Amino acid sequence: MSWLAEFDTRLEELDAAHLTRTRRVVVPETGARLTVNGRSMLAFCSNDYLGLANHPALKAAVHEAVDRYGVGAGSSPMVSGFSAANAALEDELAGFVQLPRALYFYAGYATNASIVPALVGPGDAIFSDALNHACLIDGARLSKASIHRFDHADLAALDRQLAASPATRKLLISDAVFSMDGDVADIAALHALAQAHDALLLLDDAHGFGLLGPQGRGALAAAGLTGAQASPRVLYMATLGKALGVAGAFVAGPDRLVEWLLQKTRSYTYATAAPALLAESLRAALRVVGSGEGDERRAHLAALIARLRRGLAPGSEAGIDAAGWRLMPSSTAIQPLVIGSNADALRVMAGLQEAGLWVPAIRPPTVPAGTARLRIALSAAHSAADVDTLARTLQVLARGAAGP
Ligand SMILES: *Cc1c(COP(=O)(O)O)cnc(C)c1O
Protein backbone atom coordinates (compact mmCIF):
# COMPACT_ATOMS: atom_id res chain seq x y z
CA MET A 1 0.00 0.00 0.00
CA SER A 2 1.22 3.51 -0.77
CA TRP A 3 2.54 5.61 2.11
CA LEU A 4 0.13 8.33 1.06
CA ALA A 5 -2.62 6.42 2.91
CA GLU A 6 -0.79 7.22 6.17
CA PHE A 7 -2.08 10.77 6.08
CA ASP A 8 -5.56 9.48 6.98
CA THR A 9 -4.17 7.75 10.07
CA ARG A 10 -2.05 10.72 11.04
CA LEU A 11 -5.04 13.07 10.86
CA GLU A 12 -7.04 10.66 13.03
CA GLU A 13 -4.20 10.60 15.57
CA LEU A 14 -4.15 14.42 15.70
CA ASP A 15 -7.86 14.40 16.34
CA ALA A 16 -7.58 11.80 19.12
CA ALA A 17 -4.93 13.97 20.85
CA HIS A 18 -7.19 17.06 20.63
CA LEU A 19 -4.60 18.66 18.35
CA THR A 20 -6.66 19.25 15.23
CA ARG A 21 -6.70 22.93 14.32
CA THR A 22 -9.72 24.47 12.65
CA ARG A 23 -10.12 27.79 10.94
CA ARG A 24 -13.16 29.99 11.42
CA VAL A 25 -14.44 32.37 8.79
CA VAL A 26 -14.54 35.87 10.27
CA VAL A 27 -15.86 39.28 9.26
CA PRO A 28 -14.88 42.30 11.40
CA GLU A 29 -17.67 44.26 13.06
CA THR A 30 -16.97 47.29 15.26
CA GLY A 31 -14.64 47.41 18.27
CA ALA A 32 -13.27 43.98 19.05
CA ARG A 33 -16.34 42.14 17.76
CA LEU A 34 -16.17 39.71 14.88
CA THR A 35 -18.77 37.72 13.02
CA VAL A 36 -17.40 34.18 13.38
CA ASN A 37 -18.96 31.47 11.25
CA GLY A 38 -21.99 33.74 10.97
CA ARG A 39 -22.31 34.54 14.70
CA SER A 40 -21.34 37.80 16.45
CA MET A 41 -18.56 37.21 19.01
CA LEU A 42 -16.46 39.35 21.31
CA ALA A 43 -12.91 38.40 20.33
CA PHE A 44 -9.80 38.23 22.52
CA CYS A 45 -7.60 36.60 19.92
CA SER A 46 -6.29 39.34 17.68
CA ASN A 47 -2.79 40.81 17.82
CA ASP A 48 -4.20 44.12 16.54
CA TYR A 49 -3.20 45.46 19.98
CA LEU A 50 -3.84 49.13 19.26
CA GLY A 51 -7.03 48.57 17.29
CA LEU A 52 -5.52 50.10 14.14
CA ALA A 53 -6.56 47.43 11.62
CA ASN A 54 -9.80 49.33 11.01
CA HIS A 55 -8.50 52.87 11.56
CA PRO A 56 -9.86 55.47 9.10
CA ALA A 57 -6.42 57.06 8.53
CA LEU A 58 -4.93 53.70 7.51
CA LYS A 59 -7.85 52.95 5.22
CA ALA A 60 -7.66 56.39 3.59
CA ALA A 61 -3.94 55.88 2.94
CA VAL A 62 -4.69 52.62 1.15
CA HIS A 63 -7.34 54.24 -1.05
CA GLU A 64 -4.95 56.98 -2.12
CA ALA A 65 -2.10 54.54 -2.68
CA VAL A 66 -4.23 52.31 -4.90
CA ASP A 67 -5.02 55.24 -7.17
CA ARG A 68 -1.36 56.19 -7.38
CA TYR A 69 0.46 52.84 -7.41
CA GLY A 70 -2.16 50.25 -8.39
CA VAL A 71 -2.26 47.00 -6.49
CA GLY A 72 0.65 44.56 -6.92
CA ALA A 73 4.36 45.40 -6.66
CA GLY A 74 5.09 43.27 -9.72
CA SER A 75 8.52 41.97 -8.75
CA SER A 76 11.19 41.61 -6.13
CA PRO A 77 12.45 44.82 -4.52
CA MET A 78 15.78 43.94 -6.19
CA VAL A 79 14.16 44.35 -9.61
CA SER A 80 11.32 46.87 -9.91
CA GLY A 81 9.32 46.23 -6.74
CA PHE A 82 11.01 48.87 -4.56
CA SER A 83 8.41 51.62 -4.82
CA ALA A 84 8.81 55.17 -3.59
CA ALA A 85 6.32 54.22 -0.84
CA ASN A 86 8.44 51.29 0.34
CA ALA A 87 11.60 53.44 0.30
CA ALA A 88 9.92 56.18 2.35
CA LEU A 89 8.61 53.60 4.81
CA GLU A 90 12.10 52.21 5.40
CA ASP A 91 13.44 55.67 6.24
CA GLU A 92 10.52 56.38 8.55
CA LEU A 93 10.83 53.01 10.32
CA ALA A 94 14.55 53.60 10.94
CA GLY A 95 13.78 57.07 12.27
CA PHE A 96 10.99 55.81 14.50
CA VAL A 97 13.07 53.08 16.15
CA GLN A 98 16.12 55.40 16.26
CA LEU A 99 18.44 53.00 14.46
CA PRO A 100 20.64 53.80 11.46
CA ARG A 101 18.82 51.84 8.75
CA ALA A 102 15.81 49.57 8.16
CA LEU A 103 14.82 46.97 5.58
CA TYR A 104 11.09 46.32 4.95
CA PHE A 105 9.88 42.74 4.31
CA TYR A 106 6.50 41.40 3.21
CA ALA A 107 6.16 39.04 6.23
CA GLY A 108 7.71 38.40 9.63
CA TYR A 109 7.96 34.66 9.28
CA ALA A 110 9.90 34.96 6.04
CA THR A 111 12.16 37.62 7.57
CA ASN A 112 13.42 35.55 10.50
CA ALA A 113 13.52 32.28 8.60
CA SER A 114 15.81 33.98 6.11
CA ILE A 115 17.94 36.58 7.91
CA VAL A 116 19.37 34.03 10.36
CA PRO A 117 20.92 31.92 7.54
CA ALA A 118 22.21 35.15 5.97
CA LEU A 119 24.11 35.95 9.18
CA VAL A 120 25.59 32.58 10.20
CA GLY A 121 26.32 29.18 8.64
CA PRO A 122 28.01 25.84 9.22
CA GLY A 123 30.71 26.06 11.92
CA ASP A 124 29.02 29.08 13.55
CA ALA A 125 26.94 28.95 16.73
CA ILE A 126 23.40 30.11 17.53
CA PHE A 127 22.12 30.58 21.10
CA SER A 128 18.36 30.45 21.27
CA ASP A 129 15.81 30.90 24.08
CA ALA A 130 13.64 27.78 24.40
CA LEU A 131 10.45 29.80 23.92
CA ASN A 132 11.51 31.63 20.76
CA HIS A 133 9.00 31.94 17.94
CA ALA A 134 8.89 29.17 15.33
CA CYS A 135 10.34 31.37 12.58
CA LEU A 136 13.53 32.07 14.55
CA ILE A 137 13.87 28.34 15.18
CA ASP A 138 13.32 27.57 11.49
CA GLY A 139 15.88 30.21 10.49
CA ALA A 140 18.39 28.66 12.89
CA ARG A 141 17.82 25.20 11.38
CA LEU A 142 18.12 26.51 7.83
CA SER A 143 21.45 28.16 8.67
CA LYS A 144 23.12 24.81 9.51
CA ALA A 145 24.96 26.54 12.35
CA SER A 146 25.11 24.58 15.62
CA ILE A 147 22.12 25.45 17.81
CA HIS A 148 22.43 25.87 21.59
CA ARG A 149 19.00 26.11 23.17
CA PHE A 150 18.85 27.55 26.68
CA ASP A 151 15.92 27.26 29.13
CA HIS A 152 13.58 30.21 28.89
CA ALA A 153 15.27 33.37 30.28
CA ASP A 154 18.03 31.34 31.98
CA LEU A 155 20.82 33.85 31.44
CA ALA A 156 23.30 31.99 33.64
CA ALA A 157 22.94 28.95 31.39
CA LEU A 158 23.30 31.18 28.34
CA ASP A 159 26.49 32.69 29.78
CA ARG A 160 27.95 29.18 30.28
CA GLN A 161 26.99 28.10 26.77
CA LEU A 162 28.53 31.22 25.23
CA ALA A 163 31.73 30.76 27.25
CA ALA A 164 32.01 27.08 26.28
CA SER A 165 31.50 27.66 22.55
CA PRO A 166 34.64 27.52 20.39
CA ALA A 167 32.83 29.25 17.50
CA THR A 168 34.13 32.65 16.37
CA ARG A 169 30.74 33.75 15.04
CA LYS A 170 28.08 33.66 17.72
CA LEU A 171 24.49 34.73 17.14
CA LEU A 172 22.13 35.18 20.08
CA ILE A 173 18.44 35.13 19.13
CA SER A 174 15.47 35.99 21.32
CA ASP A 175 11.89 37.17 21.24
CA ALA A 176 11.70 40.56 22.97
CA VAL A 177 8.15 39.83 24.18
CA PHE A 178 7.40 36.10 24.25
CA SER A 179 4.37 35.42 22.12
CA MET A 180 2.65 32.70 24.19
CA ASP A 181 3.74 33.87 27.68
CA GLY A 182 3.65 37.66 27.34
CA ASP A 183 6.82 38.24 29.39
CA VAL A 184 9.54 40.67 28.27
CA ALA A 185 13.16 39.55 27.75
CA ASP A 186 15.91 41.18 29.83
CA ILE A 187 17.34 42.98 26.83
CA ALA A 188 20.04 44.90 28.73
CA ALA A 189 21.35 41.61 30.17
CA LEU A 190 21.22 39.85 26.78
CA HIS A 191 23.14 42.76 25.27
CA ALA A 192 25.74 42.65 28.05
CA LEU A 193 26.28 38.93 27.39
CA ALA A 194 26.55 39.58 23.66
CA GLN A 195 29.23 42.19 24.40
CA ALA A 196 31.12 39.94 26.81
CA HIS A 197 31.26 37.07 24.29
CA ASP A 198 31.57 39.01 21.02
CA ALA A 199 28.14 37.84 19.87
CA LEU A 200 25.53 39.49 17.66
CA LEU A 201 22.08 39.86 19.24
CA LEU A 202 18.96 39.49 17.07
CA LEU A 203 15.74 40.54 18.81
CA ASP A 204 12.24 39.79 17.52
CA ASP A 205 9.90 42.48 18.86
CA ALA A 206 6.71 41.33 17.11
CA HIS A 207 4.69 41.91 20.29
CA GLY A 208 6.45 45.00 21.65
CA PHE A 209 6.77 47.30 18.63
CA GLY A 210 4.17 50.06 18.76
CA LEU A 211 3.49 49.29 22.43
CA LEU A 212 6.62 49.42 24.58
CA GLY A 213 9.05 52.28 25.10
CA PRO A 214 8.47 56.00 24.61
CA GLN A 215 5.79 56.58 21.91
CA GLY A 216 5.69 52.84 21.28
CA ARG A 217 9.17 52.80 19.70
CA GLY A 218 9.58 49.22 20.93
CA ALA A 219 11.36 47.02 23.44
CA LEU A 220 14.85 48.05 22.33
CA ALA A 221 14.04 51.73 22.89
CA ALA A 222 12.51 50.78 26.26
CA ALA A 223 15.84 49.13 27.12
CA GLY A 224 17.68 52.34 26.21
CA LEU A 225 19.65 50.82 23.32
CA THR A 226 18.59 53.14 20.48
CA GLY A 227 19.55 56.60 19.27
CA ALA A 228 22.91 57.69 20.67
CA GLN A 229 22.99 54.43 22.68
CA ALA A 230 22.40 52.19 19.62
CA SER A 231 24.66 49.15 19.72
CA PRO A 232 26.81 47.92 16.83
CA ARG A 233 25.93 44.36 17.84
CA VAL A 234 22.12 44.46 17.85
CA LEU A 235 19.74 43.71 15.00
CA TYR A 236 16.16 44.67 15.81
CA MET A 237 13.35 42.93 14.00
CA ALA A 238 9.64 43.66 14.39
CA THR A 239 6.46 42.76 12.58
CA LEU A 240 3.89 45.16 11.17
CA GLY A 241 0.75 43.01 11.23
CA LYS A 242 0.22 43.25 15.00
CA ALA A 243 0.18 46.59 16.83
CA LEU A 244 0.70 48.41 13.51
CA GLY A 245 -2.48 46.81 12.22
CA VAL A 246 -1.31 46.07 8.65
CA ALA A 247 1.13 43.34 7.52
CA GLY A 248 4.84 42.79 6.98
CA ALA A 249 8.00 43.21 9.02
CA PHE A 250 11.30 45.03 9.12
CA VAL A 251 14.80 44.59 10.42
CA ALA A 252 16.83 47.57 11.60
CA GLY A 253 20.35 48.14 12.88
CA PRO A 254 23.86 49.14 11.85
CA ASP A 255 24.18 50.25 8.22
CA ARG A 256 26.70 47.60 7.15
CA LEU A 257 24.75 44.75 8.74
CA VAL A 258 21.52 45.88 7.09
CA GLU A 259 23.35 46.23 3.77
CA TRP A 260 24.58 42.65 4.16
CA LEU A 261 21.02 41.45 4.79
CA LEU A 262 19.85 43.34 1.71
CA GLN A 263 22.51 41.50 -0.32
CA LYS A 264 22.06 38.02 1.15
CA THR A 265 18.55 37.43 2.50
CA ARG A 266 16.88 35.00 0.12
CA SER A 267 13.31 35.83 1.17
CA TYR A 268 14.07 39.45 0.30
CA THR A 269 15.73 38.83 -3.05
CA TYR A 270 13.48 36.05 -4.32
CA ALA A 271 10.07 37.28 -3.19
CA THR A 272 7.77 39.85 -4.70
CA ALA A 273 7.90 43.11 -2.78
CA ALA A 274 5.05 44.13 -0.49
CA PRO A 275 2.56 46.30 -2.41
CA ALA A 276 2.94 50.07 -2.06
CA LEU A 277 -0.62 50.28 -0.70
CA LEU A 278 0.57 48.38 2.39
CA ALA A 279 3.63 50.59 2.75
CA GLU A 280 1.41 53.69 2.57
CA SER A 281 -1.00 52.33 5.19
CA LEU A 282 2.02 51.51 7.38
CA ARG A 283 3.30 55.06 7.03
CA ALA A 284 -0.12 56.25 8.24
CA ALA A 285 -0.02 53.71 11.08
CA LEU A 286 3.40 54.98 12.20
CA ARG A 287 2.05 58.52 12.35
CA VAL A 288 -0.84 57.38 14.59
CA VAL A 289 1.40 55.21 16.80
CA GLY A 290 3.84 58.07 17.42
CA SER A 291 1.16 60.66 18.11
CA GLY A 292 -0.89 61.67 21.14
CA GLU A 293 -3.59 59.33 19.87
CA GLY A 294 -1.04 56.50 20.07
CA ASP A 295 -0.32 57.44 23.69
CA GLU A 296 -4.04 57.41 24.47
CA ARG A 297 -4.49 54.00 22.90
CA ARG A 298 -1.52 52.59 24.85
CA ALA A 299 -2.85 54.10 28.11
CA HIS A 300 -6.30 52.60 27.48
CA LEU A 301 -4.71 49.20 26.78
CA ALA A 302 -2.62 49.40 29.97
CA ALA A 303 -5.78 50.12 31.99
CA LEU A 304 -7.52 47.10 30.43
CA ILE A 305 -4.56 44.85 31.27
CA ALA A 306 -4.66 45.95 34.92
CA ARG A 307 -8.44 45.54 35.00
CA LEU A 308 -8.33 41.97 33.69
CA ARG A 309 -5.57 41.01 36.13
CA ARG A 310 -7.59 42.40 39.03
CA GLY A 311 -10.64 40.48 37.83
CA LEU A 312 -8.74 37.20 37.69
CA ALA A 313 -6.49 37.63 40.73
CA PRO A 314 -5.95 34.44 42.75
CA GLY A 315 -7.94 34.26 45.96
CA SER A 316 -10.47 36.68 44.53
CA GLU A 317 -14.04 35.67 43.99
CA ALA A 318 -12.87 34.42 40.64
CA GLY A 319 -11.97 30.95 41.91
CA ILE A 320 -9.47 30.69 39.07
CA ASP A 321 -6.92 29.14 41.45
CA ALA A 322 -9.50 26.69 42.89
CA ALA A 323 -9.98 25.37 39.36
CA GLY A 324 -6.19 24.90 39.12
CA TRP A 325 -5.86 27.59 36.45
CA ARG A 326 -2.98 30.04 36.53
CA LEU A 327 -2.80 33.54 35.06
CA MET A 328 0.82 33.98 33.96
CA PRO A 329 2.77 36.99 35.32
CA SER A 330 2.57 39.21 32.24
CA SER A 331 2.38 42.99 32.00
CA THR A 332 1.79 43.03 28.24
CA ALA A 333 -1.37 42.68 26.13
CA ILE A 334 -0.77 38.91 26.05
CA GLN A 335 -2.45 37.50 29.17
CA PRO A 336 -2.16 33.71 29.13
CA LEU A 337 -4.36 31.64 31.43
CA VAL A 338 -2.77 28.20 31.83
CA ILE A 339 -5.40 25.45 32.08
CA GLY A 340 -3.24 22.30 31.76
CA SER A 341 -4.47 19.51 29.53
CA ASN A 342 -5.46 19.97 25.91
CA ALA A 343 -8.96 18.62 26.52
CA ASP A 344 -9.57 20.96 29.50
CA ALA A 345 -8.30 23.99 27.59
CA LEU A 346 -10.63 23.16 24.71
CA ARG A 347 -13.51 22.71 27.14
CA VAL A 348 -12.98 26.18 28.65
CA MET A 349 -12.65 27.67 25.17
CA ALA A 350 -15.95 26.01 24.22
CA GLY A 351 -17.61 27.35 27.39
CA LEU A 352 -16.51 30.88 26.54
CA GLN A 353 -17.67 30.42 22.99
CA GLU A 354 -21.14 29.47 24.16
CA ALA A 355 -21.20 32.79 26.01
CA GLY A 356 -20.23 34.63 22.82
CA LEU A 357 -16.55 35.11 23.72
CA TRP A 358 -13.73 33.96 21.49
CA VAL A 359 -10.43 33.22 23.24
CA PRO A 360 -8.12 30.76 21.50
CA ALA A 361 -6.83 27.64 23.27
CA ILE A 362 -3.12 27.22 22.51
CA ARG A 363 -1.83 23.66 22.62
CA PRO A 364 1.43 21.81 22.02
CA PRO A 365 3.62 22.01 20.02
CA THR A 366 3.09 25.79 20.18
CA VAL A 367 3.45 25.58 24.01
CA PRO A 368 5.05 22.83 26.19
CA ALA A 369 2.93 19.71 26.87
CA GLY A 370 0.71 20.05 29.96
CA THR A 371 0.57 23.86 29.70
CA ALA A 372 -2.30 24.23 27.24
CA ARG A 373 -3.68 27.67 27.80
CA LEU A 374 -6.10 30.36 26.80
CA ARG A 375 -4.11 33.09 25.15
CA ILE A 376 -6.10 36.19 26.03
CA ALA A 377 -5.04 39.07 23.79
CA LEU A 378 -6.24 42.50 24.85
CA SER A 379 -6.52 45.44 22.51
CA ALA A 380 -7.23 49.15 22.64
CA ALA A 381 -10.32 48.17 20.62
CA HIS A 382 -11.77 46.56 23.78
CA SER A 383 -13.86 48.49 26.31
CA ALA A 384 -13.71 48.10 30.09
CA ALA A 385 -17.13 46.39 29.85
CA ASP A 386 -15.68 43.84 27.37
CA VAL A 387 -12.95 42.93 29.84
CA ASP A 388 -15.45 42.66 32.70
CA THR A 389 -17.59 40.32 30.62
CA LEU A 390 -14.60 38.07 30.01
CA ALA A 391 -13.53 38.03 33.68
CA ARG A 392 -17.08 37.32 34.86
CA THR A 393 -17.59 34.47 32.38
CA LEU A 394 -14.24 32.91 33.34
CA GLN A 395 -15.25 33.08 37.01
CA VAL A 396 -18.44 31.16 36.28
CA LEU A 397 -16.57 28.54 34.25
CA ALA A 398 -13.88 28.21 36.94
CA ARG A 399 -16.48 27.58 39.63
CA GLY A 400 -17.96 24.87 37.43
CA ALA A 401 -14.54 23.30 36.82
CA ALA A 402 -13.59 23.43 40.52
CA GLY A 403 -16.72 21.42 41.40
CA PRO A 404 -18.88 21.82 44.53
C1 LIG B 1 3.70 36.85 14.44
C2 LIG B 1 5.14 36.63 14.71
C3 LIG B 1 6.07 36.51 13.66
C4 LIG B 1 5.64 36.37 12.24
O1 LIG B 1 5.27 37.57 11.67
P1 LIG B 1 4.28 37.59 10.42
O2 LIG B 1 4.43 38.94 9.87
O3 LIG B 1 2.93 37.30 10.98
O4 LIG B 1 4.73 36.53 9.46
C5 LIG B 1 7.39 36.48 14.00
N1 LIG B 1 7.81 36.50 15.27
C6 LIG B 1 6.95 36.55 16.31
C7 LIG B 1 7.47 36.55 17.71
C8 LIG B 1 5.59 36.60 16.06
O5 LIG B 1 4.72 36.62 17.06
The ligand as an SDF file (V2000), in Angstrom:
LIG
                    3D

 15 15  0  0  0  0  0  0  0  0999 V2000
    3.7040   36.8520   14.4360 C   0  0  0  0  0  0  0  0  0  0  0  0
    5.1390   36.6260   14.7060 C   0  0  0  0  0  0  0  0  0  0  0  0
    6.0660   36.5110   13.6630 C   0  0  0  0  0  0  0  0  0  0  0  0
    5.6450   36.3700   12.2370 C   0  0  0  0  0  0  0  0  0  0  0  0
    5.2750   37.5710   11.6720 O   0  0  0  0  0  0  0  0  0  0  0  0
    4.2800   37.5880   10.4220 P   0  0  0  0  0  0  0  0  0  0  0  0
    4.4270   38.9430    9.8710 O   0  0  0  0  0  0  0  0  0  0  0  0
    2.9340   37.3010   10.9820 O   0  0  0  0  0  0  0  0  0  0  0  0
    4.7320   36.5300    9.4640 O   0  0  0  0  0  0  0  0  0  0  0  0
    7.3930   36.4770   13.9980 C   0  0  0  0  0  0  0  0  0  0  0  0
    7.8140   36.5000   15.2740 N   0  0  0  0  0  0  0  0  0  0  0  0
    6.9480   36.5480   16.3060 C   0  0  0  0  0  0  0  0  0  0  0  0
    7.4710   36.5510   17.7090 C   0  0  0  0  0  0  0  0  0  0  0  0
    5.5870   36.5960   16.0580 C   0  0  0  0  0  0  0  0  0  0  0  0
    4.7170   36.6160   17.0630 O   0  0  0  0  0  0  0  0  0  0  0  0
  1  2  1  0
  2  3  1  0
  2 14  2  0
  3  4  1  0
  3 10  2  0
  4  5  1  0
  5  6  1  0
  6  7  2  0
  6  8  1  0
  6  9  1  0
 10 11  1  0
 11 12  2  0
 12 13  1  0
 12 14  1  0
 14 15  1  0
M  END
$$$$
